[in-house]
Amino acid sequence: MNYDFEHSTSLRVRYGETDQMGYCYYGNYAQYFEVGRVETLRAIGMSYKRMEEEHVMLPVSEYNVKYIRPALYDDKLTIITKIARVEGSRIYFNYAIQNEEGKVLSKASTTLVFVNKVNMRPIQPPAAFLEAIAPYQEKEDEK
């Protein structure tokens, strides 16, 4: 199923996240995307904590990123996260990070897999998740 749900989260680049040039270290972007993803799920009424309490985990199975321009120390960033689709046990997210001027600094995508916390085997998305995301399902004629 394709979905059209987008959520924005803001954060500021901290000094400890930069290198000697004042650029945000590239490895921090994965954490920024995670912040966006967690807050996006929370915005539809789901939380990682709740899913884990219900024995569901969401490990990342694929991560792709394109760095376009650097984020700098003290930049206020906006992480735009979109839930793109859910196929079987997989959920696909797309991201863009913008600075305060609205310039895109980075784009990324991740694929996560719903797994049973006990045996770490793929499972179907929880019913509560599917219910929460249902209002954002794209109609066939919108594609």
Contact map, one row per residue, 1 for C-alpha under 8 A:
11100000000000000000000000000000000000000000000000000000000000000000000000000000000011100000000000000000000000000000000000000000000000001100000
11110000000000000000000000000000000000000000000000000000000000000000000000000000000111000000000000000000000000000000000000000000000000001100000
11111000000000000000000000000000000000000000000000000000000000000000000000000000001111000000000000000000000000000000000000000000000010011100000
01111100000000000000000000000000000000000000000000000000000000000000000000000000011100000000000000000000000000000000000000000000000000011100000
00111110000000000000000000000000000000000000000000000000000000000000000000000000011100000000000000000000000000000000000000000000000000010000000
00011111000000000000000000000000000000010000000000000000000000000000000000000001111000000000000000000000000000000000000000000000000000000000000
00001111100000000000000000000000000100110010000000000000000000000000000000000001110000000000000000000000000000000000000000000000000000000000000
00000111110000000000000000000000000100010000000000000000000000000000000000000111100000000000000000000000000000000000000000000000000000000000000
00000011111000000000000000000000001100100000000000000000000000000000000000000111000000000000000000000000000000000000000000000000000000000000000
00000001111100000000000000000000000000000000000000000000000000000000000000011110000000000000000000000000000000000000000000000000000000000000000
00000000111110000000000000000000000000000000000000000000000000000000000000011100000000000000000000000000000000000000000000000000000000000000000
00000000011111000000000000000000000000000000000000000000000000000000000001111000000000000000000000000000000000000000000000000000000000000000000
00000000001111101100000100000000000000000000000000000000000000000000001111111000000000000000000000000000000000000000000000000000000000000000000
00000000000111111100000000000000000000000000000000000000000000000000000011000000000000000000000000000000000000000000000000000000000000000000000
00000000000011111100010000000000000000000000000000000000000000000000000011000000000000000000000000000000000000000000000000000000000000000000000
00000000000001111110000000000000000000000000000000000000000000000000000000000000000000000000000000000000000000000000000000000000000000000000000
00000000000011111110000110010000000000000000000000000000000000000000000010000000000000000000000000000000000000000000000000000000000000000000000
00000000000011111111111110000000000000000000000000000000000000000000000110000000000000000000000000000000000000000000000000000000000000000000000
00000000000000011111111110000000000000000000000000000000000000000000000000000000000000000000000000000000000000000000000000000000000000000000000
00000000000000000111111000000000000000000000000000000000000000000000000000000000000000000000000000000000000000000000000000000000000000000000000
00000000000000000111111000000000000000000000000000000000000000000000000000000000000000000000000000000000000000000000000000000000000000000000000
00000000000000100111111100000000000000000000000000000000000000000000000110000000000000000000000000000000000000000000000000000000000000000000000
00000000000000000111111110000000000000000000000000000000000000000000011110000000000000000000000000000000000000000000000000000000000000000000000
00000000000010001110011111010000000000000000000000000000000000000000011110000000000000000000000000000000000000000000000000000000000000000000000
00000000000000001110001111111000000000000000000000000000000000000000000000000000000000000000000000000000000000000000000000000000000000000000000
00000000000000000000000111111000000000000000000000000000000000000000000000000000000000000000000000000000000000000000000000000000000000000000000
00000000000000000000000011111110000000000000000000000000000000000000000000000000000000000000000000000000000000000000000000000000000000000000000
00000000000000001000000111111111000000000000000000000000000000000000000000000000000000000000000000000000000000000000000000000000000000000000000
00000000000000000000000011111111100000000000000000000000000000000000000000000000000000000000000000000000000000000000000000000000000000000000000
00000000000000000000000000111111110000000000000000000000000000000000000000000000000000000000000000000000000000000000000000000000000000000000000
00000000000000000000000000111111111000000000000000000000000000000000000000000000000000000000000000000000000000000000000000000000000000000000000
00000000000000000000000000011111111100000000000000000000000000000000000000000010000000000000000000000000000000000000000000000000000000000000000
00000000000000000000000000001111111110000000000000000000000000000000000000000010100000000000001000000000000000000000000000000000000000000000000
00000000000000000000000000000111111111000000000000000000000000000000000000000000000000000000000000000000000000000000000000000000000000000000000
00000000100000000000000000000011111111100000000000000000000000000000000000000000000000000000000000000000000000000000000000000000000000000000000
00000011100000000000000000000001111111110000000000000000000000000000000000000011100000000000000000000000000000000000000000000000000000000000000
00000000000000000000000000000000111111111000000000000000000000000000000000000000100000000000100000000000000000000000000000000000000000000000000
00000000000000000000000000000000011111111100001100000000000000000000000000000000000000000000000000000000000000000000000000000000000000000000000
00000010100000000000000000000000001111111110000000000000000000000000000000000000000000000000000000000000000000000000000000000000000000000000000
00000111000000000000000000000000000111111111000000000000000000000000000000000000110000000000000000000000000000000000000000000000000000000000000
00000000000000000000000000000000000011111111111100000000000000000000000000000000000000000000000000000000000000000000000000000000000000000000000
00000000000000000000000000000000000001111111111000000000000000000000000000000000000000000000000000000000000000000000000000000000000000000000000
00000010000000000000000000000000000000111111110000000000000000000000000000000000000000000000000000000000000000000000000000000000000000000000000
00000000000000000000000000000000000000011111110000000000000000000000000000000000000000000000000000000000000000000000000000000000000110000000000
00000000000000000000000000000000000000001111111000000000000000000000000000000000000000000000000000000000000000000000000000000000000100000000000
00000000000000000000000000000000000000001111111101100000000000000000000000000000000000000000000000000000000000000000000000000001100100000000000
00000000000000000000000000000000000001001100111111100000000000000000000000000000000000000000000000000000000000000000000000000000000000000000000
00000000000000000000000000000000000001001000011111110000100000000000000000000000000000000000000000000000000000000000000000000000000000000000000
00000000000000000000000000000000000000000000001111111000000000000000000000000000000000000000000000000000000000000000000000000000000000000000000
00000000000000000000000000000000000000000000011111111100000000000000000000000000000000000000000000000000000000000000000000000000000000000000000
00000000000000000000000000000000000000000000011111111111100000000000000000000000000000000000000000000000000000000000000000000000000000000000000
00000000000000000000000000000000000000000000000111111111100000000000000000000000000000000000000000000000000000000000100000000000000000000000000
00000000000000000000000000000000000000000000000011111111000000000000000000000000000000000000000000000000000000000000000000000000000000000000000
00000000000000000000000000000000000000000000000001111111000000000000000000000000000000000000000000000000000000000000000000000000000000000000000
00000000000000000000000000000000000000000000000000111111100000000000000000000000000000000000000000000000000000000001110000000000000000000000000
00000000000000000000000000000000000000000000000000111111110000000000000000000000000000000000000000000000000000000111100000000100000000000000000
00000000000000000000000000000000000000000000000100110011111000000000000000000000000000000000000000000000000000001111100100000000000000000000000
00000000000000000000000000000000000000000000000000000001111100000000000000000000000000000000000000000000000000011110000000000000000000000000000
00000000000000000000000000000000000000000000000000000000111110000000000000000000000000000000000000000000000000011110000000000000000000000000000
00000000000000000000000000000000000000000000000000000000011111100000000000000000000000000000000000000000000001111000000000000000000000000000000
00000000000000000000000000000000000000000000000000000000001111100000000000000000000000000000000000000000000001111000000000000000000000000000000
00000000000000000000000000000000000000000000000000000000000111110000000000000000000000000000000000000000000011110000000000000000000000000000000
00000000000000000000000000000000000000000000000000000000000111111000000000000000000000000000000000000000000111100000000000000000000000000000000
00000000000000000000000000000000000000000000000000000000000001111100000000000000000000000000000000000000000111000000000000000000000000000000000
00000000000000000000000000000000000000000000000000000000000000111110000000000000000000000000000000000000011110000000000000000000000000000000000
00000000000000000000000000000000000000000000000000000000000000011111000000000000000000000000000000000000011100000000000000000000000000000000000
00000000000000000000000000000000000000000000000000000000000000001111110000000000000000000000000000000000111000000000000000000000000000000000000
00000000000000000000000000000000000000000000000000000000000000000111110000000000000000000000000000000001111000000000000000000000000000000000000
00000000000000000000000000000000000000000000000000000000000000000011111000000000000000000000000000000001110000000000000000000000000000000000000
00000000000000000000001100000000000000000000000000000000000000000011111100000000000000000000000000000000100000000000000000000000000000000000000
00000000000010000000001100000000000000000000000000000000000000000000111110101000000000000000000000100000100000000000000000000000000000000000000
00000000000010000100011100000000000000000000000000000000000000000000011111100000000000000000000000000000000000000000000000000000000000000000000
00000000000011101100011100000000000000000000000000000000000000000000001111100000000000000000000000000000000000000000000000000000000000000000000
00000000000111100000000000000000000000000000000000000000000000000000000111110000000000000000000000000000000000000000000000000000000000000000000
00000000000110000000000000000000000000000000000000000000000000000000001111111000000000000000000000110000000000000000000000000000000000000000000
00000000011110000000000000000000000000000000000000000000000000000000000001111100000000000000000000110000000000000000000000000000000000000000000
00000000011110000000000000000000000000000000000000000000000000000000001000111110000000000000000011110000000000000000000000000000000000000000000
00000001111000000000000000000000000000000000000000000000000000000000000000011111000000000000000011110000000000000000000000000000000000000000000
00000001110000000000000000000001100100000000000000000000000000000000000000001111100000000000001111000000000000000000000000000000000000000000000
00000111100000000000000000000000000100000000000000000000000000000000000000000111110000000000001111000000000000000000000000000000000000000000000
00000111000000000000000000000000100110010000000000000000000000000000000000000011111000000000111100000000000000000000000000000000000000000000000
00011110000000000000000000000000000000010000000000000000000000000000000000000001111100000000111000000000000000000000000000000000000000000000000
00111100000000000000000000000000000000000000000000000000000000000000000000000000111110000011110000000000000000000000000000000000000000000000000
01111000000000000000000000000000000000000000000000000000000000000000000000000000011111000011110000000000000000000000000000000000000000000000000
11100000000000000000000000000000000000000000000000000000000000000000000000000000001111100011100000000000000000000000000000000000000000000000000
11100000000000000000000000000000000000000000000000000000000000000000000000000000000111111111000000000000000000000000000000000000000000000000000
10000000000000000000000000000000000000000000000000000000000000000000000000000000000011111110000000000000000000000000000000000000000000000000000
00000000000000000000000000000000000000000000000000000000000000000000000000000000000001111100000000000000000000000000000000011000000000000000000
00000000000000000000000000000000000000000000000000000000000000000000000000000000000001111110000000000000000000001110000001111000000000000000000
00000000000000000000000000000000000000000000000000000000000000000000000000000000000001111111000000000000000000111100000000000000000000000000000
00000000000000000000000000000000000000000000000000000000000000000000000000000000001111101111100000000000000000111100000000000000000000000000000
00000000000000000000000000000000000000000000000000000000000000000000000000000000001111000111110000000000000011110000000000000000000000000000000
00000000000000000000000000000000000010000000000000000000000000000000000000000000111110000011111000000000000011100000000000000000000000000000000
00000000000000000000000000000000000000000000000000000000000000000000000000000000111100000001111100000000001111000000000000000000000000000000000
00000000000000000000000000000000100000000000000000000000000000000000000000000011110000000000111110000000001110000000000000000000000000000000000
00000000000000000000000000000000000000000000000000000000000000000000000000000011100000000000011111000001111100000000000000000000000000000000000
00000000000000000000000000000000000000000000000000000000000000000000000000001111000000000000001111100001111000000000000000000000000000000000000
00000000000000000000000000000000000000000000000000000000000000000000000000001111000000000000000111111111110000000000000000000000000000000000000
00000000000000000000000000000000000000000000000000000000000000000000001000111100000000000000000011111111100000000000000000000000000000000000000
00000000000000000000000000000000000000000000000000000000000000000000000000111100000000000000000001111110000000000000000000000000000000000000000
00000000000000000000000000000000000000000000000000000000000000000000000000000000000000000000000001111110000000000000000000000000000000000000000
00000000000000000000000000000000000000000000000000000000000000000000000000000000000000000000000001111111000000000000000000000000000000000000000
00000000000000000000000000000000000000000000000000000000000000000000000000000000000000000000000001111111100000000000000000000000000000000000000
00000000000000000000000000000000000000000000000000000000000000000001100000000000000000000000000111100111111000000000000000000000000000000000000
00000000000000000000000000000000000000000000000000000000000000000011111000000000000000000000000111100011111000000000000000000000000000000000000
00000000000000000000000000000000000000000000000000000000000000001111100000000000000000000000000111000001111100000000000000000000000000000000000
00000000000000000000000000000000000000000000000000000000000000001111000000000000000000000000011110000001111110000000000000000000000000000000000
00000000000000000000000000000000000000000000000000000000000000111100000000000000000000000000011100000000011111000000000000000000000000000000000
00000000000000000000000000000000000000000000000000000000000001111000000000000000000000000001111000000000001111100000000000000000000000000000000
00000000000000000000000000000000000000000000000000000000000111110000000000000000000000000001110000000000000111110000000000000000000000000000000
00000000000000000000000000000000000000000000000000000000000111100000000000000000000000000111100000000000000011111000000000000000000000000000000
00000000000000000000000000000000000000000000000000000000011111000000000000000000000000000111000000000000000001111100000000000000000000000000000
00000000000000000000000000000000000000000000000000000000111110000000000000000000000000001110000000000000000000111110000001000000000000000000000
00000000000000000000000000000000000000000000000000000001111000000000000000000000000000001110000000000000000000011111000001111000000000000000000
00000000000000000000000000000000000000000000000000000001111000000000000000000000000000001000000000000000000000001111100111100000000000000000000
00000000000000000000000000000000000000000000000000000011100000000000000000000000000000000000000000000000000000000111111111100000000000000000000
00000000000000000000000000000000000000000000000000010011100000000000000000000000000000000000000000000000000000000011111110000000000000000000000
00000000000000000000000000000000000000000000000000000010000000000000000000000000000000000000000000000000000000000001111100000000000000000000000
00000000000000000000000000000000000000000000000000000000000000000000000000000000000000000000000000000000000000000001111110000000000000000000000
00000000000000000000000000000000000000000000000000000000100000000000000000000000000000000000000000000000000000000011111111000000000000000000000
00000000000000000000000000000000000000000000000000000000000000000000000000000000000000000000000000000000000000000011101111100000000000000000000
00000000000000000000000000000000000000000000000000000000000000000000000000000000000000001000000000000000000000001111000111110000000000000000000
00000000000000000000000000000000000000000000000000000000000000000000000000000000000000001000000000000000000000000111000011111000000000000000000
00000000000000000000000000000000000000000000000000000000000000000000000000000000000000011000000000000000000000000100000001111100000000000000000
00000000000000000000000000000000000000000000000000000000000000000000000000000000000000011000000000000000000000000100000000111110110000000000000
00000000000000000000000000000000000000000000000000000001000000000000000000000000000000000000000000000000000000000000000000011111110000000000000
00000000000000000000000000000000000000000000000000000000000000000000000000000000000000000000000000000000000000000000000000001111111000000000000
00000000000000000000000000000000000000000000010000000000000000000000000000000000000000000000000000000000000000000000000000000111111100000000000
00000000000000000000000000000000000000000000010000000000000000000000000000000000000000000000000000000000000000000000000000001111111110000000000
00000000000000000000000000000000000000000000000000000000000000000000000000000000000000000000000000000000000000000000000000001111111111000000000
00000000000000000000000000000000000000000000000000000000000000000000000000000000000000000000000000000000000000000000000000000011111111100000000
00000000000000000000000000000000000000000001110000000000000000000000000000000000000000000000000000000000000000000000000000000001111111100000000
00100000000000000000000000000000000000000001000000000000000000000000000000000000000000000000000000000000000000000000000000000000111111111000000
00000000000000000000000000000000000000000000000000000000000000000000000000000000000000000000000000000000000000000000000000000000011111111000000
00000000000000000000000000000000000000000000000000000000000000000000000000000000000000000000000000000000000000000000000000000000001111111000000
00111000000000000000000000000000000000000000000000000000000000000000000000000000000000000000000000000000000000000000000000000000000011111100000
11110000000000000000000000000000000000000000000000000000000000000000000000000000000000000000000000000000000000000000000000000000000011111110000
11110000000000000000000000000000000000000000000000000000000000000000000000000000000000000000000000000000000000000000000000000000000000011111011
00000000000000000000000000000000000000000000000000000000000000000000000000000000000000000000000000000000000000000000000000000000000000001111111
00000000000000000000000000000000000000000000000000000000000000000000000000000000000000000000000000000000000000000000000000000000000000000111111
00000000000000000000000000000000000000000000000000000000000000000000000000000000000000000000000000000000000000000000000000000000000000000011111
00000000000000000000000000000000000000000000000000000000000000000000000000000000000000000000000000000000000000000000000000000000000000000111111
00000000000000000000000000000000000000000000000000000000000000000000000000000000000000000000000000000000000000000000000000000000000000000111111
